[in-house]
């Protein structure tokens, strides 16, 4: 049977384990609040492996909160291009401006003030307050919920309100008992990312293995119960590659709730007269297929065909822009723009970062 639960001893075991096993990540070390904040926003729904190179590039572009607040939103979106979930970038930019306006350019250490910023919820506020400011604030994300649910033997869905409350309470008890609240919270995150994995937990490496109820029951991988995954929506679309004097025509998306305000090759749709037009705009003649790509956006699975096309009427200038391939890479755009340009041969394949 697991040993009785003692938050202080568990907190000490976790922080000692973290000191020996922590990964060398670029936002760790100095505990600069701005860098901690940027990393936590980027890590929402995105893995560490994906975030690291984006984080480094973003910090080179915007090394301080003041620089981020002063930047045009298009520059921020361009620096975010390819990372996905672009609302995070908009929230980060808006929050930076609020921090300058309301807090003298210094990120507040009060969790309530942090939660008043766009894009900062209970988890993110707790992470910033504990890691950057040493405050005993709890955190609970997917990894931490899994660790705590297994440790408690909680077999119900963590999304249920009473279960969530129980897990938040356990997280609060642990961080309150820790000498280093930030290290305790990072230890929980690290444990969930490296050891207490969804399908194959490595229990012998876990600092909580002797008091883990799921381990004692012999089936830790069954906790928490698996979520039912909705079937992805398959979407097929055609976009137009229209060239003139070494430039390609791109279109800025409207505010639709998906990739708002980002640039892309213009989508093609039937014009109702047996021909084609750009989405909501000028008529075009399709010439020949130029390539195709597959791309995922949340639960959508896109197959995008790139077709060479010729304009038959001028597109609306406010929605469209002519750009060189090099300029396209500097636009606020999702990775789909570069993918489609490369598929059509308008951009070379990217060089791999060393």
N, C-alpha and C positions, 0 to 999 in steps of 0.2 A: 504493500500500500504506500501511496505517496506520503511524505512527511508533512506535518502540519505547516500551514502557510504562514510565513513570517516575512512581511514586506521588507524589513531592513536587511535580513540575510539574503533575500532574493535580489534586492537592489544591489547589494554589494557583489553578489555573484555575477550579475549582469554587467556591471561597470568594470569589474576585473576582467571578465571575458572580453569585453569590448576593447580594453586597453591592449590586449594581446592579439586581437583578430581584426581590428578596424582596417578598412581599406583606405588607401591614400587617395582621397578625392580632393579635387581642387578647391572646394568650398569649405573644407575642414582646416583647422589650424588657428587662424587669426580670429575667428568668430566675429568677423565684421558683419554687423546687422544687415547691411545692404546685400552683401554676397550671400548670406544665409537666406534672405528673403527671395532673391532671384533664383537660387537653387531650388527652394521649396516650391515655387510657382512652376518652374520647369519640370520638376519631378512629379507633378500631378498627372496621373494617367500615362506616364512615360518612364521607361527604365533608365537606370543609371548609365548603362552602356551607351544609350542613344543620347542622353543629355550632355555628357562630358564635353564633346567637341563643340556643341552649340553654346554651352555655358562659357567656355573659354573665348569663343569668338564674340559673344555678346558682351562680355566684360571688357574685351579690348575696345569694342566700339563705344560702350557706355560704362566707363570705369567707376563712375560715382552716381549716386542718386540724383544729384543736381544735373549732371549731363543727360541722364535719362529723361528727367522732367522737362528739360529745355529742348529736347529733340522733337522734330515733327513725327507724327504717328506713322507716316509712311516709312521713315527710316527705321523705326522700331519694328514694324511688320517685316521689313526687308531683312533685318538681322535675325528675325524669328523664322524666316522662310524655311520650310521643310520640317519644322519641329511639330507642326500640327496643333489643333485646338487653339486657334488664333485668338479666341476671346481672352485667353490668358495674357497674351501680349497687350491687348487693349486695356485690360484691367490693370496690368503692371504699370503701364504708362499713365493711366488716369490716377492710380494710387500714388505714384511718384509726385505728380503735380499737387495732389492733396497734402502730401507730407510737407512739401515746400510751403504751401499756403497756410496750413494749420499748425505744423509742428516745427517750423524753422528749418526744414530740410533734414531733420534727424528722425529716423524711424522710431516711433514710440515703443517703450518697453511694457506698457500696460496692455494686457490681452484684450480688454474691451475696446481700447483705441485702435488696436491692430485689426480687430474684427469689423470695425467701421470702415475699413479700407476696401475698395473694390477687389474682389477675387480672393479675399482672406476670410476663410471660415474658421470653425473651432479648431480643427486639426492644424491648419497652417499657423494660426495665431499661437497655439501651444508650442509648435516647433520653433518658431522665431523667438518667443519669450524665453523658452528654456535653453535653447542652444546659444543664442546670441547674448542673452541677458542673465542667464543662470536662474530664472524664476521657476519654481516647482509647478509648472503647468503640464497637464497630461496631454497625450496625443493618442489618436486612434485612427489608423488607416487600415487598408486591407491586410497588409503584412502583420501589423501589430495585433489586429483583431484575431488573426489566425493563431498567433503565438499565445495570446491570453485565453482564447477559447479552449485551446488544447490543454493549457496548464490547469484551467479550471474544470475541464471535462464538460464544457458547455456544448451540447449537441444541437441546440436550436440555431436557426438562421441568425447571424449577427445583425442583419438588417431589421429584425423585429425590435420594436421600441424597448421592451423590458430587457432583452438581451444586450442591446446597445448600451443601455443604462448600466447594466452590470459590468460590462467590459470597460466602459469609461470609469466606473468606480474603482475597478482593479488597477487601471492605468494611473489614476489619481493617487491611490495608496502607495504604489511603487515609487512614483516620482517624488511624493512627499517624504518618503523614507530615504531618498538618495542624497549623498553628499554633493554629487555633481548632477543636477537635474538634466542638463543637456546631454551628458554622456549616457545617462540612463535611457533617455528617449531614443538616442541614436543606437544604443545597444539593442533595444527592442526592434527598431527598423532593420538593423543589420542582421539580427538573428532570423527575422522573417525572410530576408532576402537571400541569405547564404546557407542556413541550416534547417530552419523549420519550414521547409518547402511544401507547396500544396500537395504534390503527389508522392514525394519520396523524402520525408523528413529524415535527417541524419541525427537521430536521437543521441548516439554516443558522444557527439560533439557539443551537445546543448548544455549550457550551464544550469538549466532548470530540470534536467532529466530526472533527478531523484524525487522531485515533488510534482511531476507532471501527471495529472490524472489520465490523460489520453494515453500516455506511454504505459501507465500501470494497467490500463484496460486492454492493451495489446493492439490497438488499431488507430494510432494517431492520425493516419491519412484520411480517416473517415470524418474528421472534425476539421473545420465546420462542414455541414452538408453541402454537396456540390450544387452550384446554381444551374438552373435550366437556361441554356443559351438560346436566344432567339436566332432563328435562321437568318443569315445575312441576306440583304436585298441586292439582287444582281441588277446592275444598271449598264446599259449600252448607250454610248453617245458618239457622235462624230464632231470633230472640231476642224476648223479650216486653217490651213497654212497658206497665207496670202503674202506674197513677197513683192517688194518694190525697191529697187536701188539698194539691195543688200540689207533691207529692213523687213521685219515681219510685223503684221498687224496683231495687236493684242487688245483685249477688252477687260475693263475693270468690272468685276461683279457688283451687282447691286447689294443692298442690305437685305439679305434673304434668310439670315440665320445660319448659313453655311458658307464658310470662307468669305465672309463679308469684306467687300472692298479690295479683294485681292485680284491680281491680274492673271489672265489665262488666254490661251488661244480661243478665239470666239467659237461658240458652239453653233452648229448648223441645224436648221429645222425646216420642214416642208413649208413652202410659201402659200399653199392652198391652190396653186395654179399649175401643179405638176413640176415645179422647180424647187429651188432651195433659197433660203435666206439666212443671214446671220441671226442669231437668237434675238428676236424683237427688232430687227433692223434691216440692213441693206440686202438686196438680192445678190446671189452669187451663182457662178457656174462651177460645179465640181469637175475637176479635171482627171485626177487619178489618185488612188490610195498612196500614201507616203510612209505608212507604218502604223503600228498600234502598240498600246501599252496597257498594263493592268495596274490599278491603283486602288488602295483601300482608304476609305474615310469613315471612321467609326464603324457602323454596322453595314455600310454600303461597299459593294465590290464592283468597281467600275472597269469596264473594258472600253477603252477610248481609241477610236480609229481616227488617224490624222489623214485628211484628204487635201491635196493641193487644190486651190480654188482661185478663181478670178472674180474680182468685184464687177458688178453690173450697175452699181450705184454707190455713192459715197456713204460711208457709215457715219453715225452721229459722232461729231468730234469730241463731245464731252465724255463719251463712254469708251472711246477707242484711241489707241496711240500707236505710232510707228516706232519701232525700236530695233537696234542692232542686237545680235545675239549677246554681246557683252553687256549691253544695257539691260537686257531681259534678266540676267542673273542678279542685277542690283535692284530690281523692282520688288515691291511687296507682293509676294506670290507664294503659292504652295509649291511643293516639289513637283506637282503635276505639270507645271509649265515647262520646267527644264526637261522632264521626262518626255513630253510630247515633242519638244524641239529636237531632242537627241534622237528620238525614234524616226523623225523625218530627215535627219542628217543636217539640220541647221545648227546644231551644237556638237562639239566633239565630246567624247566620253570624259567624265571627270577624272582627274588624277587622284590617286589614293593618297590620303594624308599619312604621313609617317609619324 
